[in-house]
Amino acid sequence: MSRFAEVLERLSATLEERKGASPESSYTAKLLSEGVERCAKKLGEEAVEVVIAAVAKDKDGLAAESADLIYHFLVTLTAAGVSLDDVASWLESREGRSGLEEKAWRGKSER
């Protein structure tokens, strides 16, 4: 397993633990207590910060903001009841298919 995958697993487990924590004792518990809408808003804010760092060609900033983005992405998944395994299933279903094929497939299924 890659270092990145190991970190995601640990972080995901921590987020699950924090679901039952007091919002006064944990930022994660506070976000989760505010609902998926608040979590998604924070995710969007972090995504914008990633874009800004990337456009500025700020490698350190991009890495730091990406860490924030991934954290808020996982918090949003947790708040919505979506597991990393759920996401992995979708990724696996797309393996071996080019991005252009995937986009065409999604376009047909949305009609």
Phi and psi restraints in degrees (range 20) as a CNS / XPLOR table:
assign (resid 1 and name C) (resid 2 and name N)
       (resid 2 and name CA) (resid 2 and name C) 1.0 -73.1 20.0 2
assign (resid 2 and name N) (resid 2 and name CA)
       (resid 2 and name C) (resid 3 and name N) 1.0 158.9 20.0 2
assign (resid 2 and name C) (resid 3 and name N)
       (resid 3 and name CA) (resid 3 and name C) 1.0 -58.7 20.0 2
assign (resid 3 and name N) (resid 3 and name CA)
       (resid 3 and name C) (resid 4 and name N) 1.0 -41.8 20.0 2
assign (resid 3 and name C) (resid 4 and name N)
       (resid 4 and name CA) (resid 4 and name C) 1.0 -60.6 20.0 2
assign (resid 4 and name N) (resid 4 and name CA)
       (resid 4 and name C) (resid 5 and name N) 1.0 -46.1 20.0 2
assign (resid 4 and name C) (resid 5 and name N)
       (resid 5 and name CA) (resid 5 and name C) 1.0 -62.7 20.0 2
assign (resid 5 and name N) (resid 5 and name CA)
       (resid 5 and name C) (resid 6 and name N) 1.0 -39.0 20.0 2
assign (resid 5 and name C) (resid 6 and name N)
       (resid 6 and name CA) (resid 6 and name C) 1.0 -64.1 20.0 2
assign (resid 6 and name N) (resid 6 and name CA)
       (resid 6 and name C) (resid 7 and name N) 1.0 -42.6 20.0 2
assign (resid 6 and name C) (resid 7 and name N)
       (resid 7 and name CA) (resid 7 and name C) 1.0 -63.7 20.0 2
assign (resid 7 and name N) (resid 7 and name CA)
       (resid 7 and name C) (resid 8 and name N) 1.0 -42.7 20.0 2
assign (resid 7 and name C) (resid 8 and name N)
       (resid 8 and name CA) (resid 8 and name C) 1.0 -60.9 20.0 2
assign (resid 8 and name N) (resid 8 and name CA)
       (resid 8 and name C) (resid 9 and name N) 1.0 -42.4 20.0 2
assign (resid 8 and name C) (resid 9 and name N)
       (resid 9 and name CA) (resid 9 and name C) 1.0 -61.4 20.0 2
assign (resid 9 and name N) (resid 9 and name CA)
       (resid 9 and name C) (resid 10 and name N) 1.0 -46.1 20.0 2
assign (resid 9 and name C) (resid 10 and name N)
       (resid 10 and name CA) (resid 10 and name C) 1.0 -64.0 20.0 2
assign (resid 10 and name N) (resid 10 and name CA)
       (resid 10 and name C) (resid 11 and name N) 1.0 -44.6 20.0 2
assign (resid 10 and name C) (resid 11 and name N)
       (resid 11 and name CA) (resid 11 and name C) 1.0 -63.6 20.0 2
assign (resid 11 and name N) (resid 11 and name CA)
       (resid 11 and name C) (resid 12 and name N) 1.0 -43.6 20.0 2
assign (resid 11 and name C) (resid 12 and name N)
       (resid 12 and name CA) (resid 12 and name C) 1.0 -60.3 20.0 2
assign (resid 12 and name N) (resid 12 and name CA)
       (resid 12 and name C) (resid 13 and name N) 1.0 -42.0 20.0 2
assign (resid 12 and name C) (resid 13 and name N)
       (resid 13 and name CA) (resid 13 and name C) 1.0 -64.3 20.0 2
assign (resid 13 and name N) (resid 13 and name CA)
       (resid 13 and name C) (resid 14 and name N) 1.0 -41.3 20.0 2
assign (resid 13 and name C) (resid 14 and name N)
       (resid 14 and name CA) (resid 14 and name C) 1.0 -62.5 20.0 2
assign (resid 14 and name N) (resid 14 and name CA)
       (resid 14 and name C) (resid 15 and name N) 1.0 -42.2 20.0 2
assign (resid 14 and name C) (resid 15 and name N)
       (resid 15 and name CA) (resid 15 and name C) 1.0 -62.4 20.0 2
assign (resid 15 and name N) (resid 15 and name CA)
       (resid 15 and name C) (resid 16 and name N) 1.0 -40.4 20.0 2
assign (resid 15 and name C) (resid 16 and name N)
       (resid 16 and name CA) (resid 16 and name C) 1.0 -61.0 20.0 2
assign (resid 16 and name N) (resid 16 and name CA)
       (resid 16 and name C) (resid 17 and name N) 1.0 -41.7 20.0 2
assign (resid 16 and name C) (resid 17 and name N)
       (resid 17 and name CA) (resid 17 and name C) 1.0 -63.5 20.0 2
assign (resid 17 and name N) (resid 17 and name CA)
       (resid 17 and name C) (resid 18 and name N) 1.0 -37.7 20.0 2
assign (resid 17 and name C) (resid 18 and name N)
       (resid 18 and name CA) (resid 18 and name C) 1.0 -74.7 20.0 2
assign (resid 18 and name N) (resid 18 and name CA)
       (resid 18 and name C) (resid 19 and name N) 1.0 -13.9 20.0 2
assign (resid 18 and name C) (resid 19 and name N)
       (resid 19 and name CA) (resid 19 and name C) 1.0 -57.2 20.0 2
assign (resid 19 and name N) (resid 19 and name CA)
       (resid 19 and name C) (resid 20 and name N) 1.0 -33.2 20.0 2
assign (resid 19 and name C) (resid 20 and name N)
       (resid 20 and name CA) (resid 20 and name C) 1.0 -96.7 20.0 2
assign (resid 20 and name N) (resid 20 and name CA)
       (resid 20 and name C) (resid 21 and name N) 1.0 2.3 20.0 2
assign (resid 20 and name C) (resid 21 and name N)
       (resid 21 and name CA) (resid 21 and name C) 1.0 -79.7 20.0 2
assign (resid 21 and name N) (resid 21 and name CA)
       (resid 21 and name C) (resid 22 and name N) 1.0 163.3 20.0 2
assign (resid 21 and name C) (resid 22 and name N)
       (resid 22 and name CA) (resid 22 and name C) 1.0 -73.0 20.0 2
assign (resid 22 and name N) (resid 22 and name CA)
       (resid 22 and name C) (resid 23 and name N) 1.0 133.3 20.0 2
assign (resid 22 and name C) (resid 23 and name N)
       (resid 23 and name CA) (resid 23 and name C) 1.0 -59.2 20.0 2
assign (resid 23 and name N) (resid 23 and name CA)
       (resid 23 and name C) (resid 24 and name N) 1.0 -22.8 20.0 2
assign (resid 23 and name C) (resid 24 and name N)
       (resid 24 and name CA) (resid 24 and name C) 1.0 -76.3 20.0 2
assign (resid 24 and name N) (resid 24 and name CA)
       (resid 24 and name C) (resid 25 and name N) 1.0 -18.1 20.0 2
assign (resid 24 and name C) (resid 25 and name N)
       (resid 25 and name CA) (resid 25 and name C) 1.0 -104.7 20.0 2
assign (resid 25 and name N) (resid 25 and name CA)
       (resid 25 and name C) (resid 26 and name N) 1.0 -8.3 20.0 2
assign (resid 25 and name C) (resid 26 and name N)
       (resid 26 and name CA) (resid 26 and name C) 1.0 -151.4 20.0 2
assign (resid 26 and name N) (resid 26 and name CA)
       (resid 26 and name C) (resid 27 and name N) 1.0 129.2 20.0 2
assign (resid 26 and name C) (resid 27 and name N)
       (resid 27 and name CA) (resid 27 and name C) 1.0 -61.5 20.0 2
assign (resid 27 and name N) (resid 27 and name CA)
       (resid 27 and name C) (resid 28 and name N) 1.0 -40.8 20.0 2
assign (resid 27 and name C) (resid 28 and name N)
       (resid 28 and name CA) (resid 28 and name C) 1.0 -61.8 20.0 2
assign (resid 28 and name N) (resid 28 and name CA)
       (resid 28 and name C) (resid 29 and name N) 1.0 -46.5 20.0 2
assign (resid 28 and name C) (resid 29 and name N)
       (resid 29 and name CA) (resid 29 and name C) 1.0 -61.5 20.0 2
assign (resid 29 and name N) (resid 29 and name CA)
       (resid 29 and name C) (resid 30 and name N) 1.0 -37.7 20.0 2
assign (resid 29 and name C) (resid 30 and name N)
       (resid 30 and name CA) (resid 30 and name C) 1.0 -62.9 20.0 2
assign (resid 30 and name N) (resid 30 and name CA)
       (resid 30 and name C) (resid 31 and name N) 1.0 -47.8 20.0 2
assign (resid 30 and name C) (resid 31 and name N)
       (resid 31 and name CA) (resid 31 and name C) 1.0 -59.9 20.0 2
assign (resid 31 and name N) (resid 31 and name CA)
       (resid 31 and name C) (resid 32 and name N) 1.0 -47.6 20.0 2
assign (resid 31 and name C) (resid 32 and name N)
       (resid 32 and name CA) (resid 32 and name C) 1.0 -61.7 20.0 2
assign (resid 32 and name N) (resid 32 and name CA)
       (resid 32 and name C) (resid 33 and name N) 1.0 -35.6 20.0 2
assign (resid 32 and name C) (resid 33 and name N)
       (resid 33 and name CA) (resid 33 and name C) 1.0 -69.7 20.0 2
assign (resid 33 and name N) (resid 33 and name CA)
       (resid 33 and name C) (resid 34 and name N) 1.0 -21.0 20.0 2
assign (resid 33 and name C) (resid 34 and name N)
       (resid 34 and name CA) (resid 34 and name C) 1.0 -86.2 20.0 2
assign (resid 34 and name N) (resid 34 and name CA)
       (resid 34 and name C) (resid 35 and name N) 1.0 -5.0 20.0 2
assign (resid 34 and name C) (resid 35 and name N)
       (resid 35 and name CA) (resid 35 and name C) 1.0 93.9 20.0 2
assign (resid 35 and name N) (resid 35 and name CA)
       (resid 35 and name C) (resid 36 and name N) 1.0 167.2 20.0 2
assign (resid 35 and name C) (resid 36 and name N)
       (resid 36 and name CA) (resid 36 and name C) 1.0 -63.7 20.0 2
assign (resid 36 and name N) (resid 36 and name CA)
       (resid 36 and name C) (resid 37 and name N) 1.0 -31.5 20.0 2
assign (resid 36 and name C) (resid 37 and name N)
       (resid 37 and name CA) (resid 37 and name C) 1.0 -63.0 20.0 2
assign (resid 37 and name N) (resid 37 and name CA)
       (resid 37 and name C) (resid 38 and name N) 1.0 -45.4 20.0 2
assign (resid 37 and name C) (resid 38 and name N)
       (resid 38 and name CA) (resid 38 and name C) 1.0 -65.1 20.0 2
assign (resid 38 and name N) (resid 38 and name CA)
       (resid 38 and name C) (resid 39 and name N) 1.0 -42.0 20.0 2
assign (resid 38 and name C) (resid 39 and name N)
       (resid 39 and name CA) (resid 39 and name C) 1.0 -62.1 20.0 2
assign (resid 39 and name N) (resid 39 and name CA)
       (resid 39 and name C) (resid 40 and name N) 1.0 -42.6 20.0 2
assign (resid 39 and name C) (resid 40 and name N)
       (resid 40 and name CA) (resid 40 and name C) 1.0 -65.9 20.0 2
assign (resid 40 and name N) (resid 40 and name CA)
       (resid 40 and name C) (resid 41 and name N) 1.0 -37.2 20.0 2
assign (resid 40 and name C) (resid 41 and name N)
       (resid 41 and name CA) (resid 41 and name C) 1.0 -62.1 20.0 2
assign (resid 41 and name N) (resid 41 and name CA)
       (resid 41 and name C) (resid 42 and name N) 1.0 -44.8 20.0 2
assign (resid 41 and name C) (resid 42 and name N)
       (resid 42 and name CA) (resid 42 and name C) 1.0 -63.2 20.0 2
assign (resid 42 and name N) (resid 42 and name CA)
       (resid 42 and name C) (resid 43 and name N) 1.0 -38.5 20.0 2
assign (resid 42 and name C) (resid 43 and name N)
       (resid 43 and name CA) (resid 43 and name C) 1.0 -59.6 20.0 2
assign (resid 43 and name N) (resid 43 and name CA)
       (resid 43 and name C) (resid 44 and name N) 1.0 -45.0 20.0 2
assign (resid 43 and name C) (resid 44 and name N)
       (resid 44 and name CA) (resid 44 and name C) 1.0 -62.8 20.0 2
assign (resid 44 and name N) (resid 44 and name CA)
       (resid 44 and name C) (resid 45 and name N) 1.0 -41.6 20.0 2
assign (resid 44 and name C) (resid 45 and name N)
       (resid 45 and name CA) (resid 45 and name C) 1.0 -61.1 20.0 2
assign (resid 45 and name N) (resid 45 and name CA)
       (resid 45 and name C) (resid 46 and name N) 1.0 -42.8 20.0 2
assign (resid 45 and name C) (resid 46 and name N)
       (resid 46 and name CA) (resid 46 and name C) 1.0 -67.5 20.0 2
assign (resid 46 and name N) (resid 46 and name CA)
       (resid 46 and name C) (resid 47 and name N) 1.0 -35.4 20.0 2
assign (resid 46 and name C) (resid 47 and name N)
       (resid 47 and name CA) (resid 47 and name C) 1.0 -61.9 20.0 2
assign (resid 47 and name N) (resid 47 and name CA)
       (resid 47 and name C) (resid 48 and name N) 1.0 -41.2 20.0 2
assign (resid 47 and name C) (resid 48 and name N)
       (resid 48 and name CA) (resid 48 and name C) 1.0 -62.2 20.0 2
assign (resid 48 and name N) (resid 48 and name CA)
       (resid 48 and name C) (resid 49 and name N) 1.0 -41.7 20.0 2
assign (resid 48 and name C) (resid 49 and name N)
       (resid 49 and name CA) (resid 49 and name C) 1.0 -64.7 20.0 2
assign (resid 49 and name N) (resid 49 and name CA)
       (resid 49 and name C) (resid 50 and name N) 1.0 -33.9 20.0 2
assign (resid 49 and name C) (resid 50 and name N)
       (resid 50 and name CA) (resid 50 and name C) 1.0 -64.6 20.0 2
assign (resid 50 and name N) (resid 50 and name CA)
       (resid 50 and name C) (resid 51 and name N) 1.0 -45.4 20.0 2
assign (resid 50 and name C) (resid 51 and name N)
       (resid 51 and name CA) (resid 51 and name C) 1.0 -60.3 20.0 2
assign (resid 51 and name N) (resid 51 and name CA)
       (resid 51 and name C) (resid 52 and name N) 1.0 -45.2 20.0 2
assign (resid 51 and name C) (resid 52 and name N)
       (resid 52 and name CA) (resid 52 and name C) 1.0 -61.0 20.0 2
assign (resid 52 and name N) (resid 52 and name CA)
       (resid 52 and name C) (resid 53 and name N) 1.0 -44.6 20.0 2
assign (resid 52 and name C) (resid 53 and name N)
       (resid 53 and name CA) (resid 53 and name C) 1.0 -65.2 20.0 2
assign (resid 53 and name N) (resid 53 and name CA)
       (resid 53 and name C) (resid 54 and name N) 1.0 -39.0 20.0 2
assign (resid 53 and name C) (resid 54 and name N)
       (resid 54 and name CA) (resid 54 and name C) 1.0 -65.5 20.0 2
assign (resid 54 and name N) (resid 54 and name CA)
       (resid 54 and name C) (resid 55 and name N) 1.0 -45.7 20.0 2
assign (resid 54 and name C) (resid 55 and name N)
       (resid 55 and name CA) (resid 55 and name C) 1.0 -63.6 20.0 2
assign (resid 55 and name N) (resid 55 and name CA)
       (resid 55 and name C) (resid 56 and name N) 1.0 -35.3 20.0 2
assign (resid 55 and name C) (resid 56 and name N)
       (resid 56 and name CA) (resid 56 and name C) 1.0 -77.4 20.0 2
assign (resid 56 and name N) (resid 56 and name CA)
       (resid 56 and name C) (resid 57 and name N) 1.0 -3.8 20.0 2
assign (resid 56 and name C) (resid 57 and name N)
       (resid 57 and name CA) (resid 57 and name C) 1.0 56.5 20.0 2
assign (resid 57 and name N) (resid 57 and name CA)
       (resid 57 and name C) (resid 58 and name N) 1.0 37.5 20.0 2
assign (resid 57 and name C) (resid 58 and name N)
       (resid 58 and name CA) (resid 58 and name C) 1.0 -95.4 20.0 2
assign (resid 58 and name N) (resid 58 and name CA)
       (resid 58 and name C) (resid 59 and name N) 1.0 92.3 20.0 2
assign (resid 58 and name C) (resid 59 and name N)
       (resid 59 and name CA) (resid 59 and name C) 1.0 -60.9 20.0 2
assign (resid 59 and name N) (resid 59 and name CA)
       (resid 59 and name C) (resid 60 and name N) 1.0 -45.9 20.0 2
assign (resid 59 and name C) (resid 60 and name N)
       (resid 60 and name CA) (resid 60 and name C) 1.0 -65.1 20.0 2
assign (resid 60 and name N) (resid 60 and name CA)
       (resid 60 and name C) (resid 61 and name N) 1.0 -43.9 20.0 2
assign (resid 60 and name C) (resid 61 and name N)
       (resid 61 and name CA) (resid 61 and name C) 1.0 -62.0 20.0 2
assign (resid 61 and name N) (resid 61 and name CA)
       (resid 61 and name C) (resid 62 and name N) 1.0 -40.4 20.0 2
assign (resid 61 and name C) (resid 62 and name N)
       (resid 62 and name CA) (resid 62 and name C) 1.0 -64.0 20.0 2
assign (resid 62 and name N) (resid 62 and name CA)
       (resid 62 and name C) (resid 63 and name N) 1.0 -42.3 20.0 2
assign (resid 62 and name C) (resid 63 and name N)
       (resid 63 and name CA) (resid 63 and name C) 1.0 -63.8 20.0 2
assign (resid 63 and name N) (resid 63 and name CA)
       (resid 63 and name C) (resid 64 and name N) 1.0 -45.1 20.0 2
assign (resid 63 and name C) (resid 64 and name N)
       (resid 64 and name CA) (resid 64 and name C) 1.0 -65.4 20.0 2
assign (resid 64 and name N) (resid 64 and name CA)
       (resid 64 and name C) (resid 65 and name N) 1.0 -45.5 20.0 2
assign (resid 64 and name C) (resid 65 and name N)
       (resid 65 and name CA) (resid 65 and name C) 1.0 -67.8 20.0 2
assign (resid 65 and name N) (resid 65 and name CA)
       (resid 65 and name C) (resid 66 and name N) 1.0 -32.9 20.0 2
assign (resid 65 and name C) (resid 66 and name N)
       (resid 66 and name CA) (resid 66 and name C) 1.0 -64.8 20.0 2
assign (resid 66 and name N) (resid 66 and name CA)
       (resid 66 and name C) (resid 67 and name N) 1.0 -38.4 20.0 2
assign (resid 66 and name C) (resid 67 and name N)
       (resid 67 and name CA) (resid 67 and name C) 1.0 -61.9 20.0 2
assign (resid 67 and name N) (resid 67 and name CA)
       (resid 67 and name C) (resid 68 and name N) 1.0 -43.0 20.0 2
assign (resid 67 and name C) (resid 68 and name N)
       (resid 68 and name CA) (resid 68 and name C) 1.0 -62.5 20.0 2
assign (resid 68 and name N) (resid 68 and name CA)
       (resid 68 and name C) (resid 69 and name N) 1.0 -42.5 20.0 2
assign (resid 68 and name C) (resid 69 and name N)
       (resid 69 and name CA) (resid 69 and name C) 1.0 -61.7 20.0 2
assign (resid 69 and name N) (resid 69 and name CA)
       (resid 69 and name C) (resid 70 and name N) 1.0 -45.7 20.0 2
assign (resid 69 and name C) (resid 70 and name N)
       (resid 70 and name CA) (resid 70 and name C) 1.0 -64.2 20.0 2
assign (resid 70 and name N) (resid 70 and name CA)
       (resid 70 and name C) (resid 71 and name N) 1.0 -42.0 20.0 2
assign (resid 70 and name C) (resid 71 and name N)
       (resid 71 and name CA) (resid 71 and name C) 1.0 -57.6 20.0 2
assign (resid 71 and name N) (resid 71 and name CA)
       (resid 71 and name C) (resid 72 and name N) 1.0 -50.4 20.0 2
assign (resid 71 and name C) (resid 72 and name N)
       (resid 72 and name CA) (resid 72 and name C) 1.0 -69.7 20.0 2
assign (resid 72 and name N) (resid 72 and name CA)
       (resid 72 and name C) (resid 73 and name N) 1.0 -29.3 20.0 2
assign (resid 72 and name C) (resid 73 and name N)
       (resid 73 and name CA) (resid 73 and name C) 1.0 -62.8 20.0 2
assign (resid 73 and name N) (resid 73 and name CA)
       (resid 73 and name C) (resid 74 and name N) 1.0 -47.4 20.0 2
assign (resid 73 and name C) (resid 74 and name N)
       (resid 74 and name CA) (resid 74 and name C) 1.0 -66.5 20.0 2
assign (resid 74 and name N) (resid 74 and name CA)
       (resid 74 and name C) (resid 75 and name N) 1.0 -37.6 20.0 2
assign (resid 74 and name C) (resid 75 and name N)
       (resid 75 and name CA) (resid 75 and name C) 1.0 -62.3 20.0 2
assign (resid 75 and name N) (resid 75 and name CA)
       (resid 75 and name C) (resid 76 and name N) 1.0 -43.0 20.0 2
assign (resid 75 and name C) (resid 76 and name N)
       (resid 76 and name CA) (resid 76 and name C) 1.0 -63.9 20.0 2
assign (resid 76 and name N) (resid 76 and name CA)
       (resid 76 and name C) (resid 77 and name N) 1.0 -43.3 20.0 2
assign (resid 76 and name C) (resid 77 and name N)
       (resid 77 and name CA) (resid 77 and name C) 1.0 -59.3 20.0 2
assign (resid 77 and name N) (resid 77 and name CA)
       (resid 77 and name C) (resid 78 and name N) 1.0 -45.7 20.0 2
assign (resid 77 and name C) (resid 78 and name N)
       (resid 78 and name CA) (resid 78 and name C) 1.0 -60.2 20.0 2
assign (resid 78 and name N) (resid 78 and name CA)
       (resid 78 and name C) (resid 79 and name N) 1.0 -45.9 20.0 2
assign (resid 78 and name C) (resid 79 and name N)
       (resid 79 and name CA) (resid 79 and name C) 1.0 -62.1 20.0 2
assign (resid 79 and name N) (resid 79 and name CA)
       (resid 79 and name C) (resid 80 and name N) 1.0 -32.7 20.0 2
assign (resid 79 and name C) (resid 80 and name N)
       (resid 80 and name CA) (resid 80 and name C) 1.0 -88.5 20.0 2
assign (resid 80 and name N) (resid 80 and name CA)
       (resid 80 and name C) (resid 81 and name N) 1.0 -4.7 20.0 2
assign (resid 80 and name C) (resid 81 and name N)
       (resid 81 and name CA) (resid 81 and name C) 1.0 75.3 20.0 2
assign (resid 81 and name N) (resid 81 and name CA)
       (resid 81 and name C) (resid 82 and name N) 1.0 27.1 20.0 2
assign (resid 81 and name C) (resid 82 and name N)
       (resid 82 and name CA) (resid 82 and name C) 1.0 -106.5 20.0 2
assign (resid 82 and name N) (resid 82 and name CA)
       (resid 82 and name C) (resid 83 and name N) 1.0 127.0 20.0 2
assign (resid 82 and name C) (resid 83 and name N)
       (resid 83 and name CA) (resid 83 and name C) 1.0 -92.2 20.0 2
assign (resid 83 and name N) (resid 83 and name CA)
       (resid 83 and name C) (resid 84 and name N) 1.0 164.5 20.0 2
assign (resid 83 and name C) (resid 84 and name N)
       (resid 84 and name CA) (resid 84 and name C) 1.0 -62.6 20.0 2
assign (resid 84 and name N) (resid 84 and name CA)
       (resid 84 and name C) (resid 85 and name N) 1.0 -31.2 20.0 2
assign (resid 84 and name C) (resid 85 and name N)
       (resid 85 and name CA) (resid 85 and name C) 1.0 -65.1 20.0 2
assign (resid 85 and name N) (resid 85 and name CA)
       (resid 85 and name C) (resid 86 and name N) 1.0 -36.0 20.0 2
assign (resid 85 and name C) (resid 86 and name N)
       (resid 86 and name CA) (resid 86 and name C) 1.0 -61.9 20.0 2
assign (resid 86 and name N) (resid 86 and name CA)
       (resid 86 and name C) (resid 87 and name N) 1.0 -44.1 20.0 2
assign (resid 86 and name C) (resid 87 and name N)
       (resid 87 and name CA) (resid 87 and name C) 1.0 -65.6 20.0 2
assign (resid 87 and name N) (resid 87 and name CA)
       (resid 87 and name C) (resid 88 and name N) 1.0 -42.7 20.0 2
assign (resid 87 and name C) (resid 88 and name N)
       (resid 88 and name CA) (resid 88 and name C) 1.0 -60.0 20.0 2
assign (resid 88 and name N) (resid 88 and name CA)
       (resid 88 and name C) (resid 89 and name N) 1.0 -38.1 20.0 2
assign (resid 88 and name C) (resid 89 and name N)
       (resid 89 and name CA) (resid 89 and name C) 1.0 -59.9 20.0 2
assign (resid 89 and name N) (resid 89 and name CA)
       (resid 89 and name C) (resid 90 and name N) 1.0 -42.1 20.0 2
assign (resid 89 and name C) (resid 90 and name N)
       (resid 90 and name CA) (resid 90 and name C) 1.0 -67.5 20.0 2
assign (resid 90 and name N) (resid 90 and name CA)
       (resid 90 and name C) (resid 91 and name N) 1.0 -40.6 20.0 2
assign (resid 90 and name C) (resid 91 and name N)
       (resid 91 and name CA) (resid 91 and name C) 1.0 -63.1 20.0 2
assign (resid 91 and name N) (resid 91 and name CA)
       (resid 91 and name C) (resid 92 and name N) 1.0 -43.7 20.0 2
assign (resid 91 and name C) (resid 92 and name N)
       (resid 92 and name CA) (resid 92 and name C) 1.0 -62.0 20.0 2
assign (resid 92 and name N) (resid 92 and name CA)
       (resid 92 and name C) (resid 93 and name N) 1.0 -36.4 20.0 2
assign (resid 92 and name C) (resid 93 and name N)
       (resid 93 and name CA) (resid 93 and name C) 1.0 -66.4 20.0 2
assign (resid 93 and name N) (resid 93 and name CA)
       (resid 93 and name C) (resid 94 and name N) 1.0 -18.2 20.0 2
assign (resid 93 and name C) (resid 94 and name N)
       (resid 94 and name CA) (resid 94 and name C) 1.0 -99.5 20.0 2
assign (resid 94 and name N) (resid 94 and name CA)
       (resid 94 and name C) (resid 95 and name N) 1.0 -6.7 20.0 2
assign (resid 94 and name C) (resid 95 and name N)
       (resid 95 and name CA) (resid 95 and name C) 1.0 -60.9 20.0 2
assign (resid 95 and name N) (resid 95 and name CA)
       (resid 95 and name C) (resid 96 and name N) 1.0 139.3 20.0 2
assign (resid 95 and name C) (resid 96 and name N)
       (resid 96 and name CA) (resid 96 and name C) 1.0 81.5 20.0 2
assign (resid 96 and name N) (resid 96 and name CA)
       (resid 96 and name C) (resid 97 and name N) 1.0 -1.1 20.0 2
assign (resid 96 and name C) (resid 97 and name N)
       (resid 97 and name CA) (resid 97 and name C) 1.0 -109.6 20.0 2
assign (resid 97 and name N) (resid 97 and name CA)
       (resid 97 and name C) (resid 98 and name N) 1.0 131.5 20.0 2
assign (resid 97 and name C) (resid 98 and name N)
       (resid 98 and name CA) (resid 98 and name C) 1.0 -67.6 20.0 2
assign (resid 98 and name N) (resid 98 and name CA)
       (resid 98 and name C) (resid 99 and name N) 1.0 159.0 20.0 2
assign (resid 98 and name C) (resid 99 and name N)
       (resid 99 and name CA) (resid 99 and name C) 1.0 -58.8 20.0 2
assign (resid 99 and name N) (resid 99 and name CA)
       (resid 99 and name C) (resid 100 and name N) 1.0 -36.2 20.0 2
assign (resid 99 and name C) (resid 100 and name N)
       (resid 100 and name CA) (resid 100 and name C) 1.0 -68.0 20.0 2
assign (resid 100 and name N) (resid 100 and name CA)
       (resid 100 and name C) (resid 101 and name N) 1.0 -40.6 20.0 2
assign (resid 100 and name C) (resid 101 and name N)
       (resid 101 and name CA) (resid 101 and name C) 1.0 -63.9 20.0 2
assign (resid 101 and name N) (resid 101 and name CA)
       (resid 101 and name C) (resid 102 and name N) 1.0 -42.1 20.0 2
assign (resid 101 and name C) (resid 102 and name N)
       (resid 102 and name CA) (resid 102 and name C) 1.0 -61.6 20.0 2
assign (resid 102 and name N) (resid 102 and name CA)
       (resid 102 and name C) (resid 103 and name N) 1.0 -44.6 20.0 2
assign (resid 102 and name C) (resid 103 and name N)
       (resid 103 and name CA) (resid 103 and name C) 1.0 -63.7 20.0 2
assign (resid 103 and name N) (resid 103 and name CA)
       (resid 103 and name C) (resid 104 and name N) 1.0 -41.9 20.0 2
assign (resid 103 and name C) (resid 104 and name N)
       (resid 104 and name CA) (resid 104 and name C) 1.0 -64.0 20.0 2
assign (resid 104 and name N) (resid 104 and name CA)
       (resid 104 and name C) (resid 105 and name N) 1.0 -41.2 20.0 2
assign (resid 104 and name C) (resid 105 and name N)
       (resid 105 and name CA) (resid 105 and name C) 1.0 -62.3 20.0 2
assign (resid 105 and name N) (resid 105 and name CA)
       (resid 105 and name C) (resid 106 and name N) 1.0 -45.2 20.0 2
assign (resid 105 and name C) (resid 106 and name N)
       (resid 106 and name CA) (resid 106 and name C) 1.0 -64.4 20.0 2
assign (resid 106 and name N) (resid 106 and name CA)
       (resid 106 and name C) (resid 107 and name N) 1.0 -37.8 20.0 2
assign (resid 106 and name C) (resid 107 and name N)
       (resid 107 and name CA) (resid 107 and name C) 1.0 -61.7 20.0 2
assign (resid 107 and name N) (resid 107 and name CA)
       (resid 107 and name C) (resid 108 and name N) 1.0 -39.9 20.0 2
assign (resid 107 and name C) (resid 108 and name N)
       (resid 108 and name CA) (resid 108 and name C) 1.0 -70.0 20.0 2
assign (resid 108 and name N) (resid 108 and name CA)
       (resid 108 and name C) (resid 109 and name N) 1.0 -38.3 20.0 2
assign (resid 108 and name C) (resid 109 and name N)
       (resid 109 and name CA) (resid 109 and name C) 1.0 -75.6 20.0 2
assign (resid 109 and name N) (resid 109 and name CA)
       (resid 109 and name C) (resid 110 and name N) 1.0 -16.5 20.0 2
assign (resid 109 and name C) (resid 110 and name N)
       (resid 110 and name CA) (resid 110 and name C) 1.0 -88.1 20.0 2
assign (resid 110 and name N) (resid 110 and name CA)
       (resid 110 and name C) (resid 111 and name N) 1.0 -7.8 20.0 2
